Amino acid sequence: MRKSVKYRLLFLFIAITTYYLGFTFIPETTTSILRLYPVILASVIYFAVLPILYWFMIIKASKQKAWKLLIIFSLSSAIARYSYPEDIAQYFDFILWLRYPIMAILLIIELYLIVIIVKGLWQARNLSGDPRIGAIEKYDDDKKQGLALTFATEPASWYYAIPRLSKRHTESLDKIILWSGKAWHFLVVSLLLITVALTSYQLLIDWSETAAIIVATFILYSFILLTANYRLSRHYSMYIQDEKLIINNSIFNFMVIPLSAIKSVSINSNHHNETEKSAGKKHESAVITNEQLKVGRGKQHNIKIIFKQPIKYWGMMGSLVESFEQVLINVEQPATVINALAQINSPQQQVA
């Protein structure tokens, strides 16, 4: 897992924990000076500490726009409105007016999704490959490619979720060992998705029944993406199409590698370097360097591919893009992959 993703998950954990503690320990009234202390402490954390952490862990680490600080300020204001004592919470009543534009935005998103779904299904009916590949090949600019990839994920999710649509898909070269390709993982995440949808409905029903239905429906709609993620990871995690090697690290992250850009493919013999614990900065930088990417679960990655030039890795449905000079992959049958590439690749390519 890359450093930017770790920071995102860490910040999410910190924010959820902070808001939960706020709801737990902030008193309902301020009848004494002692009851003000939790409110003051919560205010400092909500509107100072969390924005600072957001700046360094999200905006700086992921190279996001500075205006996104408004997200954490708005979220903290909403939490303050419902967790502060009433005599103080009334100063955050302005946040309640946001319910109407939020509901309008959610309705627009719902209608837009319907259009995208119908359009995506119509386009996917005759496809023989991943719609995301064509999306990034259509543009040269990183920002345009990322945006196109984000929108292409919708038809791609339907393409992989429905077996009939993906029946003409290129045969898989081998299977990358991924949790998302396991049946137990699919079942657990499905149950979690249903739980989140029901919880969100219960939390929003008193505020707005319409919003509760929309949000719960939107969450349950993710089941299409979840199913596509499972089928893609299980059946199409690694394949060759149109002189390109496609590596899918779930449906959220993938890499398109022209065969001509591959310098060498070999069995990874440095297993001990992967399993040893971090002893200093030198080892840690080797783990998070942009020159090497690890795909697949497990302590040992059995295939090593080196590129002639850095290749883009599209993460989080196109929102994060990084370039790597080599990739380590953990597959079920490494010899099969190497033999297949040796037969397909040009004579100039060196396969170790």
Secondary structure by P-SEA (a helix, b strand, c coil): ccaaaaaaaaaaaaaaaaaaaaaccccccccccccaaaaaaaaaaaccaaaaaaacccccccccccccaaaaaaaaaaaaaccccccccccccccccaaaaaaaaaaaaaaaaaaaaaaaaaaaccccccaaaaaaaacccaaaaaaaaaaaaaaaaaaaacccccccccccccccccccccaaaaaaaaaaaaaaaaaaaaacccccaaaaaaaaaaaaaaaaaaaaaaaaaacccccccccbbbbbccccbbbbbcccccccccccccccccccccccaaaaaaaaccccccccccccccbbbbbccbbbbbcccccbbbbbcbbbbbcccaaaaaaaaaaccccccccc
